[in-house]
Amino acid sequence: MKNRWISVVAILLGMYLIAYGFTEGEVNTVFSKAIKICLECIGIG
């Protein structure tokens, strides 16, 4: 029962942090960094 409780708390915390990131506009930051990393890996950026 303890493992289930820990799992539920972890899922709820993750959902909260994702929602907080969306509200703070972090989506654009994450996507721009991901694009830069991908371009560097293939040698374009």
PDB file of N, CA, C and O in Angstrom:
ATOM      1  N   MET A   1       0.819  -1.200   0.000  1.00  0.00           N
ATOM      2  CA  MET A   1       0.000   0.000   0.000  1.00  0.00           C
ATOM      3  C   MET A   1       0.862   1.262   0.000  1.00  0.00           C
ATOM      4  O   MET A   1       0.493   2.276  -0.593  1.00  0.00           O
ATOM      5  N   LYS A   2       2.015   1.188   0.673  1.00  0.00           N
ATOM      6  CA  LYS A   2       2.902   2.345   0.739  1.00  0.00           C
ATOM      7  C   LYS A   2       3.451   2.698  -0.652  1.00  0.00           C
ATOM      8  O   LYS A   2       3.561   3.874  -0.999  1.00  0.00           O
ATOM      9  N   ASN A   3       3.795   1.671  -1.447  1.00  0.00           N
ATOM     10  CA  ASN A   3       4.323   1.928  -2.788  1.00  0.00           C
ATOM     11  C   ASN A   3       3.279   2.605  -3.670  1.00  0.00           C
ATOM     12  O   ASN A   3       3.618   3.471  -4.476  1.00  0.00           O
ATOM     13  N   ARG A   4       2.021   2.221  -3.526  1.00  0.00           N
ATOM     14  CA  ARG A   4       0.959   2.840  -4.314  1.00  0.00           C
ATOM     15  C   ARG A   4       0.822   4.314  -3.936  1.00  0.00           C
ATOM     16  O   ARG A   4       0.636   5.160  -4.811  1.00  0.00           O
ATOM     17  N   TRP A   5       0.912   4.626  -2.659  1.00  0.00           N
ATOM     18  CA  TRP A   5       0.791   6.006  -2.200  1.00  0.00           C
ATOM     19  C   TRP A   5       1.929   6.853  -2.755  1.00  0.00           C
ATOM     20  O   TRP A   5       1.711   7.981  -3.198  1.00  0.00           O
ATOM     21  N   ILE A   6       3.140   6.309  -2.730  1.00  0.00           N
ATOM     22  CA  ILE A   6       4.300   7.034  -3.258  1.00  0.00           C
ATOM     23  C   ILE A   6       4.128   7.266  -4.757  1.00  0.00           C
ATOM     24  O   ILE A   6       4.468   8.340  -5.254  1.00  0.00           O
ATOM     25  N   SER A   7       3.611   6.286  -5.479  1.00  0.00           N
ATOM     26  CA  SER A   7       3.387   6.433  -6.914  1.00  0.00           C
ATOM     27  C   SER A   7       2.362   7.521  -7.211  1.00  0.00           C
ATOM     28  O   SER A   7       2.549   8.325  -8.124  1.00  0.00           O
ATOM     29  N   VAL A   8       1.291   7.543  -6.445  1.00  0.00           N
ATOM     30  CA  VAL A   8       0.253   8.548  -6.651  1.00  0.00           C
ATOM     31  C   VAL A   8       0.802   9.939  -6.384  1.00  0.00           C
ATOM     32  O   VAL A   8       0.527  10.869  -7.142  1.00  0.00           O
ATOM     33  N   VAL A   9       1.561  10.092  -5.335  1.00  0.00           N
ATOM     34  CA  VAL A   9       2.155  11.393  -5.011  1.00  0.00           C
ATOM     35  C   VAL A   9       3.123  11.823  -6.108  1.00  0.00           C
ATOM     36  O   VAL A   9       3.135  12.992  -6.494  1.00  0.00           O
ATOM     37  N   ALA A  10       3.935  10.897  -6.615  1.00  0.00           N
ATOM     38  CA  ALA A  10       4.894  11.231  -7.667  1.00  0.00           C
ATOM     39  C   ALA A  10       4.171  11.654  -8.946  1.00  0.00           C
ATOM     40  O   ALA A  10       4.589  12.607  -9.604  1.00  0.00           O
ATOM     41  N   ILE A  11       3.104  10.964  -9.299  1.00  0.00           N
ATOM     42  CA  ILE A  11       2.339  11.318 -10.497  1.00  0.00           C
ATOM     43  C   ILE A  11       1.695  12.686 -10.334  1.00  0.00           C
ATOM     44  O   ILE A  11       1.747  13.504 -11.252  1.00  0.00           O
ATOM     45  N   LEU A  12       1.095  12.945  -9.194  1.00  0.00           N
ATOM     46  CA  LEU A  12       0.457  14.245  -8.959  1.00  0.00           C
ATOM     47  C   LEU A  12       1.482  15.377  -8.967  1.00  0.00           C
ATOM     48  O   LEU A  12       1.216  16.451  -9.507  1.00  0.00           O
ATOM     49  N   LEU A  13       2.640  15.144  -8.378  1.00  0.00           N
ATOM     50  CA  LEU A  13       3.695  16.155  -8.380  1.00  0.00           C
ATOM     51  C   LEU A  13       4.183  16.425  -9.803  1.00  0.00           C
ATOM     52  O   LEU A  13       4.406  17.577 -10.175  1.00  0.00           O
ATOM     53  N   GLY A  14       4.345  15.383 -10.584  1.00  0.00           N
ATOM     54  CA  GLY A  14       4.755  15.552 -11.972  1.00  0.00           C
ATOM     55  C   GLY A  14       3.730  16.337 -12.776  1.00  0.00           C
ATOM     56  O   GLY A  14       4.091  17.207 -13.569  1.00  0.00           O
ATOM     57  N   MET A  15       2.454  16.032 -12.574  1.00  0.00           N
ATOM     58  CA  MET A  15       1.399  16.762 -13.277  1.00  0.00           C
ATOM     59  C   MET A  15       1.392  18.233 -12.877  1.00  0.00           C
ATOM     60  O   MET A  15       1.196  19.111 -13.718  1.00  0.00           O
ATOM     61  N   TYR A  16       1.603  18.496 -11.604  1.00  0.00           N
ATOM     62  CA  TYR A  16       1.648  19.880 -11.127  1.00  0.00           C
ATOM     63  C   TYR A  16       2.810  20.636 -11.755  1.00  0.00           C
ATOM     64  O   TYR A  16       2.643  21.768 -12.208  1.00  0.00           O
ATOM     65  N   LEU A  17       3.986  20.015 -11.783  1.00  0.00           N
ATOM     66  CA  LEU A  17       5.161  20.682 -12.332  1.00  0.00           C
ATOM     67  C   LEU A  17       5.028  20.921 -13.836  1.00  0.00           C
ATOM     68  O   LEU A  17       5.489  21.945 -14.340  1.00  0.00           O
ATOM     69  N   ILE A  18       4.407  19.993 -14.553  1.00  0.00           N
ATOM     70  CA  ILE A  18       4.164  20.189 -15.983  1.00  0.00           C
ATOM     71  C   ILE A  18       3.216  21.359 -16.192  1.00  0.00           C
ATOM     72  O   ILE A  18       3.455  22.209 -17.050  1.00  0.00           O
ATOM     73  N   ALA A  19       2.145  21.406 -15.417  1.00  0.00           N
ATOM     74  CA  ALA A  19       1.185  22.506 -15.543  1.00  0.00           C
ATOM     75  C   ALA A  19       1.839  23.835 -15.190  1.00  0.00           C
ATOM     76  O   ALA A  19       1.578  24.844 -15.844  1.00  0.00           O
ATOM     77  N   TYR A  20       2.676  23.849 -14.176  1.00  0.00           N
ATOM     78  CA  TYR A  20       3.380  25.075 -13.786  1.00  0.00           C
ATOM     79  C   TYR A  20       4.307  25.539 -14.908  1.00  0.00           C
ATOM     80  O   TYR A  20       4.391  26.736 -15.183  1.00  0.00           O
ATOM     81  N   GLY A  21       4.996  24.614 -15.550  1.00  0.00           N
ATOM     82  CA  GLY A  21       5.873  24.957 -16.663  1.00  0.00           C
ATOM     83  C   GLY A  21       5.105  25.559 -17.820  1.00  0.00           C
ATOM     84  O   GLY A  21       5.569  26.511 -18.448  1.00  0.00           O
ATOM     85  N   PHE A  22       3.923  25.007 -18.112  1.00  0.00           N
ATOM     86  CA  PHE A  22       3.094  25.565 -19.182  1.00  0.00           C
ATOM     87  C   PHE A  22       2.668  26.989 -18.854  1.00  0.00           C
ATOM     88  O   PHE A  22       2.701  27.862 -19.721  1.00  0.00           O
ATOM     89  N   THR A  23       2.271  27.227 -17.615  1.00  0.00           N
ATOM     90  CA  THR A  23       1.782  28.554 -17.249  1.00  0.00           C
ATOM     91  C   THR A  23       2.904  29.592 -17.223  1.00  0.00           C
ATOM     92  O   THR A  23       2.647  30.782 -17.409  1.00  0.00           O
ATOM     93  N   GLU A  24       4.127  29.162 -16.999  1.00  0.00           N
ATOM     94  CA  GLU A  24       5.259  30.092 -16.934  1.00  0.00           C
ATOM     95  C   GLU A  24       5.925  30.290 -18.291  1.00  0.00           C
ATOM     96  O   GLU A  24       6.895  31.041 -18.390  1.00  0.00           O
ATOM     97  N   GLY A  25       5.433  29.640 -19.329  1.00  0.00           N
ATOM     98  CA  GLY A  25       5.990  29.818 -20.662  1.00  0.00           C
ATOM     99  C   GLY A  25       7.278  29.063 -20.913  1.00  0.00           C
ATOM    100  O   GLY A  25       8.054  29.450 -21.786  1.00  0.00           O
ATOM    101  N   GLU A  26       7.522  28.014 -20.181  1.00  0.00           N
ATOM    102  CA  GLU A  26       8.757  27.254 -20.347  1.00  0.00           C
ATOM    103  C   GLU A  26       8.742  26.357 -21.577  1.00  0.00           C
ATOM    104  O   GLU A  26       9.780  25.820 -21.964  1.00  0.00           O
ATOM    105  N   VAL A  27       7.580  26.191 -22.191  1.00  0.00           N
ATOM    106  CA  VAL A  27       7.485  25.330 -23.364  1.00  0.00           C
ATOM    107  C   VAL A  27       8.381  25.859 -24.485  1.00  0.00           C
ATOM    108  O   VAL A  27       9.102  25.089 -25.120  1.00  0.00           O
ATOM    109  N   ASN A  28       8.336  27.149 -24.722  1.00  0.00           N
ATOM    110  CA  ASN A  28       9.167  27.745 -25.771  1.00  0.00           C
ATOM    111  C   ASN A  28      10.653  27.581 -25.472  1.00  0.00           C
ATOM    112  O   ASN A  28      11.444  27.328 -26.381  1.00  0.00           O
ATOM    113  N   THR A  29      11.030  27.719 -24.226  1.00  0.00           N
ATOM    114  CA  THR A  29      12.428  27.568 -23.837  1.00  0.00           C
ATOM    115  C   THR A  29      12.902  26.148 -24.084  1.00  0.00           C
ATOM    116  O   THR A  29      13.984  25.933 -24.630  1.00  0.00           O
ATOM    117  N   VAL A  30      12.096  25.184 -23.684  1.00  0.00           N
ATOM    118  CA  VAL A  30      12.468  23.775 -23.848  1.00  0.00           C
ATOM    119  C   VAL A  30      12.586  23.428 -25.330  1.00  0.00           C
ATOM    120  O   VAL A  30      13.544  22.771 -25.740  1.00  0.00           O
ATOM    121  N   PHE A  31      11.620  23.864 -26.131  1.00  0.00           N
ATOM    122  CA  PHE A  31      11.667  23.560 -27.562  1.00  0.00           C
ATOM    123  C   PHE A  31      12.860  24.222 -28.240  1.00  0.00           C
ATOM    124  O   PHE A  31      13.499  23.606 -29.092  1.00  0.00           O
ATOM    125  N   SER A  32      13.168  25.454 -27.883  1.00  0.00           N
ATOM    126  CA  SER A  32      14.302  26.126 -28.527  1.00  0.00           C
ATOM    127  C   SER A  32      15.619  25.442 -28.158  1.00  0.00           C
ATOM    128  O   SER A  32      16.503  25.314 -29.005  1.00  0.00           O
ATOM    129  N   LYS A  33      15.761  25.006 -26.918  1.00  0.00           N
ATOM    130  CA  LYS A  33      16.981  24.291 -26.517  1.00  0.00           C
ATOM    131  C   LYS A  33      17.068  22.937 -27.207  1.00  0.00           C
ATOM    132  O   LYS A  33      18.151  22.516 -27.613  1.00  0.00           O
ATOM    133  N   ALA A  34      15.930  22.250 -27.345  1.00  0.00           N
ATOM    134  CA  ALA A  34      15.924  20.952 -28.015  1.00  0.00           C
ATOM    135  C   ALA A  34      16.321  21.098 -29.485  1.00  0.00           C
ATOM    136  O   ALA A  34      17.065  20.272 -30.015  1.00  0.00           O
ATOM    137  N   ILE A  35      15.832  22.129 -30.130  1.00  0.00           N
ATOM    138  CA  ILE A  35      16.177  22.357 -31.537  1.00  0.00           C
ATOM    139  C   ILE A  35      17.672  22.631 -31.670  1.00  0.00           C
ATOM    140  O   ILE A  35      18.318  22.102 -32.575  1.00  0.00           O
ATOM    141  N   LYS A  36      18.227  23.448 -30.782  1.00  0.00           N
ATOM    142  CA  LYS A  36      19.658  23.761 -30.843  1.00  0.00           C
ATOM    143  C   LYS A  36      20.501  22.512 -30.638  1.00  0.00           C
ATOM    144  O   LYS A  36      21.501  22.318 -31.329  1.00  0.00           O
ATOM    145  N   ILE A  37      20.103  21.657 -29.685  1.00  0.00           N
ATOM    146  CA  ILE A  37      20.857  20.428 -29.426  1.00  0.00           C
ATOM    147  C   ILE A  37      20.791  19.503 -30.630  1.00  0.00           C
ATOM    148  O   ILE A  37      21.802  18.917 -31.016  1.00  0.00           O
ATOM    149  N   CYS A  38      19.610  19.365 -31.230  1.00  0.00           N
ATOM    150  CA  CYS A  38      19.476  18.492 -32.406  1.00  0.00           C
ATOM    151  C   CYS A  38      20.317  18.995 -33.566  1.00  0.00           C
ATOM    152  O   CYS A  38      20.972  18.205 -34.246  1.00  0.00           O
ATOM    153  N   LEU A  39      20.305  20.296 -33.797  1.00  0.00           N
ATOM    154  CA  LEU A  39      21.088  20.846 -34.903  1.00  0.00           C
ATOM    155  C   LEU A  39      22.577  20.694 -34.661  1.00  0.00           C
ATOM    156  O   LEU A  39      23.337  20.494 -35.609  1.00  0.00           O
ATOM    157  N   GLU A  40      23.008  20.783 -33.415  1.00  0.00           N
ATOM    158  CA  GLU A  40      24.421  20.597 -33.099  1.00  0.00           C
ATOM    159  C   GLU A  40      24.827  19.146 -33.299  1.00  0.00           C
ATOM    160  O   GLU A  40      25.944  18.869 -33.736  1.00  0.00           O
ATOM    161  N   CYS A  41      23.930  18.218 -32.983  1.00  0.00           N
ATOM    162  CA  CYS A  41      24.263  16.793 -33.127  1.00  0.00           C
ATOM    163  C   CYS A  41      24.465  16.394 -34.582  1.00  0.00           C
ATOM    164  O   CYS A  41      25.319  15.561 -34.883  1.00  0.00           O
ATOM    165  N   ILE A  42      23.688  16.979 -35.485  1.00  0.00           N
ATOM    166  CA  ILE A  42      23.845  16.617 -36.896  1.00  0.00           C
ATOM    167  C   ILE A  42      24.809  17.546 -37.607  1.00  0.00           C
ATOM    168  O   ILE A  42      25.051  17.385 -38.803  1.00  0.00           O
ATOM    169  N   GLY A  43      25.359  18.505 -36.903  1.00  0.00           N
ATOM    170  CA  GLY A  43      26.429  19.331 -37.438  1.00  0.00           C
ATOM    171  C   GLY A  43      25.980  20.561 -38.211  1.00  0.00           C
ATOM    172  O   GLY A  43      26.788  21.158 -38.922  1.00  0.00           O
ATOM    173  N   ILE A  44      24.742  20.951 -38.096  1.00  0.00           N
ATOM    174  CA  ILE A  44      24.285  22.132 -38.805  1.00  0.00           C
ATOM    175  C   ILE A  44      24.457  23.384 -37.952  1.00  0.00           C
ATOM    176  O   ILE A  44      24.871  24.431 -38.450  1.00  0.00           O
ATOM    177  N   GLY A  45      24.137  23.270 -36.664  1.00  0.00           N
ATOM    178  CA  GLY A  45      24.157  24.450 -35.805  1.00  0.00           C
ATOM    179  C   GLY A  45      25.439  24.694 -35.219  1.00  0.00           C
ATOM    180  O   GLY A  45      25.602  25.658 -34.471  1.00  0.00           O
TER     181      GLY A  45
END
